[in-house]
Amino acid sequence: MKEFGGPAFVLDRSDINTDEIIPAKYLTENSKEALAPHMLEDLKLEGFDPRAEKLRQARAIVTRGNFGCGSSREHAVWVFEKNDIDLVVGESFARIFRQNMFNCGMLAIELPREDIDAIIALGPDLTLAVDLEKNVLMAQGSHKAAFAFTLNPFDRELVRAGGWLAFADAHY
């Protein structure tokens, strides 16, 4: 099974919407790959540079509440997929964004604010790893910490299969 996680990038703000994840002007692109260079280019966050090398190396995002709110578009998940980010950890997600993550075989893990605070406090050299069998997110920075999470059985199966299309191919 695929491993989830790696170097993490923190977006310490709530209500990051799909237009900030991938600006609407790029929705007419005819390939997912064409979206990749535009990830988060309209995000307004103090000190944030969408061209930062650390963001380009990230394989996971840590964020606050209501991540992926706004328009219900798969492009917001695809831009992460095409930038090799397969894990987003936050306090909460917009329903459609969260389901699009699972439909694409990616993980959206919800944790309470206290756990997000603890992860962010681990510092700038943060790495995340997921044990999907044990429902544990391991975080390493200034020290190591582990956080329990839950997934409903169907979302877990979508992730294990590699997304909705692979799941459907295997079951229908």
C-alpha positions in Angstrom: 0.0 0.0 0.0 1.1 3.6 -0.6 2.8 5.5 2.1 1.4 8.9 3.1 3.4 11.8 4.3 6.9 13.2 4.2 8.1 16.8 4.7 5.2 18.9 5.8 4.4 22.6 5.1 2.2 24.5 7.6 -0.5 26.8 6.4 -1.5 28.3 9.8 -4.9 29.8 8.8 -8.5 28.7 8.8 -10.9 29.1 5.8 -8.4 28.6 3.0 -10.6 28.3 0.0 -10.4 26.5 -3.3 -9.7 29.7 -5.2 -6.6 30.2 -3.0 -5.6 26.6 -3.5 -5.9 26.9 -7.3 -7.1 30.2 -8.8 -10.2 30.0 -11.0 -8.4 31.4 -14.0 -6.6 28.1 -14.4 -9.7 25.9 -14.4 -9.8 25.9 -18.2 -6.4 24.1 -18.5 -6.8 20.8 -20.3 -4.5 18.7 -18.1 -3.9 18.2 -14.4 -0.2 18.8 -15.0 -0.8 22.4 -16.2 -2.3 23.2 -12.8 0.9 22.2 -10.8 2.9 25.5 -11.0 -0.1 27.5 -9.8 -0.6 25.8 -6.4 -1.5 28.3 -3.7 -0.4 31.3 -5.8 -3.3 33.5 -4.6 -3.0 32.5 -1.0 -2.7 35.5 1.3 -0.8 34.5 4.4 1.8 36.6 6.1 5.3 35.6 5.1 4.0 33.0 2.6 5.7 32.6 -0.8 4.0 30.1 -3.2 7.4 29.6 -4.9 9.3 28.7 -1.7 11.5 25.6 -2.1 10.2 24.2 1.1 6.6 24.2 -0.3 7.8 22.5 -3.5 9.5 19.7 -1.3 6.4 19.2 0.9 4.5 16.0 0.7 2.0 17.0 3.4 0.1 20.1 4.5 -0.9 21.0 8.0 -3.6 23.6 8.3 -6.5 24.9 10.5 -10.3 24.6 10.1 -12.6 24.6 7.1 -9.8 23.9 4.6 -11.0 23.7 1.0 -14.1 25.8 1.5 -15.6 27.7 -1.5 -16.3 26.2 -4.9 -16.7 22.5 -5.2 -14.0 21.7 -7.7 -11.7 18.7 -8.0 -9.0 21.0 -9.3 -8.1 22.0 -5.7 -7.2 18.3 -4.9 -5.6 17.7 -8.3 -3.1 20.6 -7.8 -1.9 18.9 -4.6 -1.8 15.5 -6.4 0.4 16.9 -9.2 2.7 18.5 -6.6 3.1 15.1 -4.8 1.1 16.2 -1.8 -1.0 13.3 -0.7 -1.8 14.2 2.9 -3.6 17.2 4.4 -4.0 17.4 8.1 -6.4 20.0 9.6 -9.0 20.8 12.2 -11.8 20.4 9.6 -12.4 20.3 5.9 -15.1 21.5 3.6 -17.2 18.4 2.9 -16.7 18.3 -0.9 -13.0 19.0 -0.7 -12.5 16.2 1.9 -14.4 13.7 -0.2 -12.5 14.7 -3.3 -9.3 13.9 -1.4 -10.5 10.3 -0.7 -11.9 9.9 -4.2 -8.4 10.6 -5.5 -6.8 8.2 -3.1 -5.4 10.9 -0.9 -5.8 11.4 2.9 -7.6 14.3 4.6 -7.1 13.7 8.4 -9.1 15.7 10.9 -7.6 16.4 14.3 -8.7 18.6 17.2 -7.2 22.1 17.5 -5.0 21.0 20.4 -3.4 18.3 18.2 -2.9 20.8 15.3 -1.3 23.2 17.8 1.0 20.5 19.1 2.1 19.5 15.5 2.8 23.1 14.5 4.8 23.6 17.7 7.2 20.8 16.6 8.9 23.5 14.5 9.8 24.3 10.9 11.5 20.9 10.0 8.3 18.9 10.3 7.8 15.5 8.9 4.6 13.4 9.0 4.0 9.7 8.4 0.7 7.8 8.6 0.1 4.3 9.9 -3.3 3.6 8.2 -3.7 0.3 9.9 -3.3 1.7 13.4 -5.0 5.1 12.7 -2.0 7.0 13.9 -0.3 10.1 12.5 3.4 10.3 13.5 4.9 13.8 13.5 8.6 14.6 13.9 10.2 17.9 14.4 11.9 19.2 17.5 10.7 15.8 19.0 8.4 13.0 18.0 4.7 12.8 18.7 1.8 10.5 17.7 -1.8 11.5 17.1 -4.8 9.1 16.8 -7.3 9.7 14.0 -10.4 8.1 12.6 -11.6 7.4 9.1 -14.9 5.9 8.2 -14.6 2.4 6.6 -15.6 3.5 3.1 -13.1 6.4 2.9 -10.4 4.0 4.2 -11.2 1.6 1.4 -11.0 4.4 -1.2 -7.6 5.4 0.1 -6.4 1.7 0.1 -7.6 1.2 -3.4 -5.9 4.4 -4.7 -9.1 6.3 -5.2 -12.7 5.9 -6.5 -11.9 4.8 -10.0 -9.5 2.0 -8.8 -12.1 1.0 -6.1 -14.9 0.8 -8.7 -12.7 -1.2 -11.0 -12.0 -3.7 -8.3 -15.5 -4.0 -7.0 -17.9 -3.5 -9.9 
